[in-house]
Amino acid sequence: MYAVGGFGVAVTGLHFASMGLFLYSKIWWWDLLVHALSGFGVAALLYVYRPRLARGAFAVFVVLPLLVLAIGTWFEVYERLFTDFWVHWSRAYYLEDTGVDLVADTAGAVAFSVLIWLRARTADAYDRL
């Protein structure tokens, strides 16, 4: 639990530092990195609070990433509502950015899914020894 909380604080700090240092506009892939790390962290948080999400391949590789996608979608709605005051992107650019952000969020969740799946498989193999 503490590791997940620490990871969340670190990613949040990274986001605000990135905004202050204008890294989102200086490094083209930076937004992808932060979204992927966020998706990884949200998946970890869901797993900590609902460990049943790791029972079976379907839960790990479909349900968990879809939950992160849903949460990311709600964040994107929030972002659209509250950043339009100072960020004036065209609708086409915003839709493209949103789609890319959601793919990165989901990729982070899939990376977490692979990690817990490999951990479970390794633990199973160790138990059989």
C-alpha positions as CSV (number, residue, x, y, z in Angstrom):
1,M,0.0,0.0,0.0
2,Y,2.8,2.4,0.9
3,A,4.6,1.7,-2.4
4,V,1.5,2.5,-4.4
5,G,0.9,5.7,-2.4
6,G,4.6,6.7,-2.9
7,F,4.3,5.9,-6.6
8,G,1.2,8.1,-6.9
9,V,3.0,11.0,-5.1
10,A,6.0,10.6,-7.3
11,V,3.9,10.7,-10.5
12,T,1.9,13.6,-9.3
13,G,5.1,15.5,-8.5
14,L,6.5,14.6,-11.9
15,H,3.4,16.0,-13.5
16,F,3.5,19.3,-11.7
17,A,7.3,19.6,-12.2
18,S,6.8,18.9,-15.9
19,M,4.3,21.7,-16.1
20,G,6.6,24.1,-14.3
21,L,9.5,23.1,-16.5
22,F,7.4,23.1,-19.7
23,L,8.5,19.5,-20.4
24,Y,5.2,18.6,-22.1
25,S,5.9,21.1,-24.8
26,K,9.7,20.6,-25.0
27,I,9.7,16.7,-25.2
28,W,7.2,15.3,-27.6
29,W,6.8,12.0,-25.8
30,W,6.7,13.3,-22.3
31,D,2.9,13.3,-22.1
32,L,2.9,9.7,-23.2
33,L,5.3,8.8,-20.4
34,V,3.4,10.5,-17.7
35,H,0.1,9.0,-18.8
36,A,1.6,5.5,-19.0
37,L,3.0,5.9,-15.5
38,S,-0.4,7.2,-14.3
39,G,-2.2,4.2,-15.9
40,F,0.3,1.9,-14.2
41,G,-0.4,3.6,-10.9
42,V,-4.1,3.5,-11.2
43,A,-4.0,-0.2,-12.1
44,A,-1.8,-0.8,-9.0
45,L,-4.3,1.1,-6.8
46,L,-7.2,-0.9,-8.2
47,Y,-5.3,-4.1,-7.6
48,V,-4.4,-3.1,-4.0
49,Y,-8.0,-2.3,-3.2
50,R,-9.6,-5.1,-5.3
51,P,-7.1,-8.0,-5.4
52,R,-9.8,-10.1,-7.1
53,L,-8.9,-8.2,-10.2
54,A,-5.8,-10.5,-10.5
55,R,-7.7,-13.8,-10.5
56,G,-7.5,-15.1,-14.0
57,A,-6.2,-13.9,-17.3
58,F,-9.5,-12.3,-18.3
59,A,-9.6,-10.2,-15.1
60,V,-5.9,-9.2,-15.4
61,F,-5.7,-8.4,-19.1
62,V,-9.2,-7.2,-19.9
63,V,-11.1,-6.0,-16.8
64,L,-8.2,-4.1,-15.1
65,P,-7.1,-2.2,-18.3
66,L,-10.7,-1.4,-19.1
67,L,-11.3,0.0,-15.6
68,V,-8.2,2.2,-16.1
69,L,-9.5,3.2,-19.5
70,A,-12.8,4.3,-17.9
71,I,-11.1,6.3,-15.2
72,G,-8.8,7.9,-17.8
73,T,-11.8,8.8,-19.9
74,W,-13.4,10.6,-16.9
75,F,-10.1,12.4,-16.3
76,E,-10.1,13.5,-19.9
77,V,-13.6,14.9,-19.5
78,Y,-12.5,16.8,-16.4
79,E,-9.4,18.0,-18.3
80,R,-11.6,19.3,-21.1
81,L,-14.0,21.1,-18.8
82,F,-11.3,22.8,-16.6
83,T,-8.4,23.5,-19.0
84,D,-10.4,25.1,-21.8
85,F,-10.1,28.3,-19.8
86,W,-6.4,28.7,-20.5
87,V,-5.6,26.1,-23.2
88,H,-7.4,26.9,-26.4
89,W,-6.9,23.8,-28.6
90,S,-8.9,23.1,-31.6
91,R,-11.5,20.3,-31.3
92,A,-9.6,18.1,-33.7
93,Y,-6.3,18.5,-31.7
94,Y,-8.1,17.9,-28.4
95,L,-9.7,14.7,-29.7
96,E,-6.3,13.4,-31.0
97,D,-4.6,14.3,-27.7
98,T,-7.4,12.6,-25.8
99,G,-7.2,9.4,-27.9
100,V,-3.4,9.2,-27.5
101,D,-3.6,9.9,-23.7
102,L,-6.2,7.1,-23.3
103,V,-4.0,4.6,-25.2
104,A,-1.0,5.6,-23.0
105,D,-3.1,5.2,-19.8
106,T,-4.3,1.7,-21.0
107,A,-0.7,0.7,-22.0
108,G,0.4,1.6,-18.5
109,A,-2.4,-0.6,-17.1
110,V,-1.4,-3.5,-19.4
111,A,2.2,-3.1,-18.3
112,F,1.1,-3.5,-14.7
113,S,-1.1,-6.5,-15.7
114,V,2.0,-8.2,-17.3
115,L,4.0,-7.5,-14.1
116,I,1.4,-9.1,-11.7
117,W,0.8,-11.9,-14.1
118,L,4.5,-12.7,-14.3
119,R,4.8,-12.4,-10.5
120,A,1.9,-14.9,-10.0
121,R,3.4,-17.3,-12.6
122,T,6.8,-17.1,-11.0
123,A,5.3,-17.7,-7.5
124,D,3.4,-20.7,-8.9
125,A,6.6,-22.1,-10.4
126,Y,8.5,-21.6,-7.1
127,D,5.7,-23.3,-5.1
128,R,5.9,-26.4,-7.4
129,L,9.6,-26.8,-6.5
